[in-house]
Structure formats: structure tokens, C-alpha cells
Amino acid sequence: MSIHSGNLIANITGGVFTGAVVAYSDNDYLLDSPASVLASYIVGASLMSIPSEDDVWPLYVSTLPEGVDEAGAVYNTTPVKDGRVMDGGDTLQHYGVEIIIRALTEEAGWGRCVLIAEDLDTIFNETVIRDTVSYQICNISRVGGVNSLGQEEGTKRRRMFSMNFIMDLKEL
């Protein structure tokens, strides 16, 4: 028997087991990444600033440039699958995000993390608009606490911190 393509399990088992066909619609995917939506919320709540404004505590998405001493970045991480709706097949998941903070002192970095974490703990059905698309952050939960990563590699003074979250996010 040679298997060229198609349903691998069905071909191997001679058709005994057939897989379900999964079709995705445009509504199954967000137009913006969860990290960029969360960054828009954080900047909108005045917890950090837009990098182009040259203000204090700029917040980047998926990168943390070398030249800024006190800054942050939001990264997408692994989502948590919570289940599937049996009546329609929709997958339920919480998107994973990580916030990295760089600071000149332990106190400044820790304080910025606590400020952000306490604000995110209060989110309930918060609307965020990115360009022309509206999103709703239904909730966001911390996965652990503030993690002090110590001194940034290659520097003698900057400190690094991380926080991990999962969030329920949908496009409106």
C-alpha cells in the first residue's frame, strides 16, 4: 500500500477510522495578535507608552530593543485549549501572553510589574480598538507572579522581569 495524501489514519487503517474534516472560517482567527491587542490596552490605560512618542516606559510588541533602559515588551506564548463546543465544534481557548520588563533598578522594574499586573487583574469585558477592529478582552488571568530574571545578559546594571498571563479575547 502506498499513501500519497489525504486522511493518513483512514489510509493506514483501510478506512476503518476516518478523521473529521475541519473547516476554518474567517471568524476563527484574530486579525491582530493577542500581544498587540494587550499592548494597545496597556498603552491606552497609561501604564506604558507608545515607542514612537519618545516617552518614559515604551512598550513594544515581540521585540525589546537594546538601546532603551526602561522599557517593556509583550510576546505571544502558547495558548491554553479549554475545550470544544459539542453543538458546533468551536474551540475554546485562552491566548497566552508574556510581558517582559527591563529596568535600571530592582525597585523600578518590580514596581512597574506590580502596577501592570494589578490593573490587568481588574479587566472584565474591556473593549480595545486597534485601527478599525474592535476586540473584547473578556478576562485575563496571571499564571504565577512577577518573576525577577536578574541582570540582563551583557549588561552590568539593567534588571529583567517577566509575567505570564492567559486571556479570553474575541473580535467584536
C-alpha positions in Angstrom: 0.0 0.0 0.0 1.3 3.5 -0.8 0.0 6.6 0.9 0.2 9.8 -1.1 -2.1 12.2 0.6 -5.5 12.7 2.2 -6.6 11.3 5.5 -3.5 9.4 6.8 -5.3 7.4 9.5 -8.0 6.3 7.1 -5.4 5.2 4.6 -3.4 3.2 7.1 -6.4 1.5 8.7 -8.1 0.7 5.4 -10.9 3.2 6.1 -11.8 1.8 9.5 -11.1 5.1 11.2 -11.8 8.3 9.3 -10.9 11.7 10.5 -13.3 14.6 10.7 -12.9 17.4 8.2 -12.2 20.7 10.0 -13.1 23.8 8.1 -12.0 27.2 9.4 -13.9 30.4 8.8 -12.5 33.9 8.8 -14.0 34.4 12.3 -11.8 31.7 13.7 -8.7 33.9 13.6 -8.0 37.3 15.1 -6.8 40.0 12.7 -4.3 41.2 15.3 -2.1 39.1 17.5 -3.2 38.8 21.2 0.1 40.5 22.2 -0.7 43.5 20.1 -4.2 43.8 21.4 -2.9 43.6 25.0 -0.2 46.2 24.2 -2.9 48.5 22.9 -4.8 48.1 26.2 -1.7 48.7 28.4 -0.8 51.9 26.5 -4.5 53.1 26.5 -4.5 52.6 30.3 -1.4 54.8 30.5 0.6 52.0 32.2 3.3 52.3 29.5 3.8 54.5 26.4 3.9 54.2 22.6 7.6 53.8 21.5 7.2 56.5 18.7 6.3 59.1 21.3 9.8 59.0 23.0 8.1 59.0 26.4 9.0 57.0 29.5 8.4 53.2 29.7 7.8 52.5 26.0 6.0 49.2 25.3 7.0 47.1 22.2 5.4 44.0 20.7 7.5 40.9 20.1 10.8 42.7 20.5 12.8 44.6 23.1 15.3 47.0 21.5 18.7 47.2 23.1 19.0 50.9 23.4 16.2 51.6 25.8 17.0 51.2 29.6 13.4 51.2 30.9 11.0 49.5 28.6 8.7 46.5 28.1 7.6 44.1 25.5 4.6 41.8 25.1 5.1 38.4 23.5 2.6 35.8 22.3 3.0 32.5 24.1 1.3 29.1 23.9 -2.5 29.3 24.2 -4.4 27.0 26.6 -7.1 25.0 24.9 -10.1 24.8 27.3 -12.4 22.6 25.3 -14.7 22.4 22.3 -18.4 23.3 22.0 -20.1 20.0 21.1 -23.0 21.7 19.4 -20.9 23.5 16.8 -17.3 22.4 17.1 -15.9 25.8 18.1 -12.7 25.5 20.0 -12.4 27.4 23.3 -9.0 28.7 24.2 -7.2 31.3 26.2 -4.4 33.1 24.5 -1.0 33.1 26.2 1.0 36.3 26.6 4.2 37.2 28.3 5.2 40.7 29.4 9.0 41.4 29.8 10.1 44.5 31.7 13.6 45.9 31.6 14.6 48.5 34.3 17.6 50.2 35.7 16.8 49.1 39.3 15.2 46.2 41.0 12.6 48.5 42.6 11.7 50.3 39.4 11.2 47.0 37.5 9.3 45.3 40.3 7.1 48.4 40.8 6.2 48.6 37.1 5.3 44.9 37.0 3.1 45.2 40.1 1.3 48.3 38.5 0.6 46.4 35.3 -0.4 43.1 37.0 -2.8 44.9 39.4 -4.5 46.7 36.5 -4.8 43.5 34.4 -6.4 41.7 37.3 -9.4 44.1 37.1 -10.2 43.5 33.4 -13.7 42.4 32.7 -15.1 42.6 29.2 -12.8 45.5 28.2 -13.1 46.8 24.7 -9.9 47.6 22.8 -9.8 49.2 19.4 -6.8 48.6 17.0 -7.1 50.6 13.8 -10.6 49.8 12.7 -11.0 46.5 14.5 -12.7 46.2 17.9 -11.7 43.4 20.4 -13.1 42.4 23.7 -10.7 41.2 26.4 -13.3 39.1 28.4 -10.8 38.4 31.2 -7.1 37.9 31.8 -5.5 35.8 34.5 -2.0 35.7 35.8 -0.1 32.5 35.5 2.1 32.8 38.6 3.5 36.1 39.8 6.2 38.6 38.9 9.4 36.7 38.0 12.7 38.5 38.6 15.2 37.3 36.0 18.2 39.1 37.5 20.6 41.2 35.5 20.2 41.3 31.7 22.9 39.3 30.0 25.7 41.5 28.6 25.0 44.5 30.9 26.1 45.4 34.4 23.1 47.2 35.6 19.8 46.5 33.9 17.3 44.2 35.5 14.8 41.9 33.8 11.4 40.8 34.9 8.6 38.6 33.3 5.0 38.0 33.9 2.8 35.4 32.2 -0.9 35.6 31.5 -3.7 33.8 29.7 -6.6 35.8 28.3 -10.0 35.3 26.8 -10.1 37.5 23.7 -12.6 37.9 20.9 -13.2 40.1 17.9 -16.4 42.2 18.1 
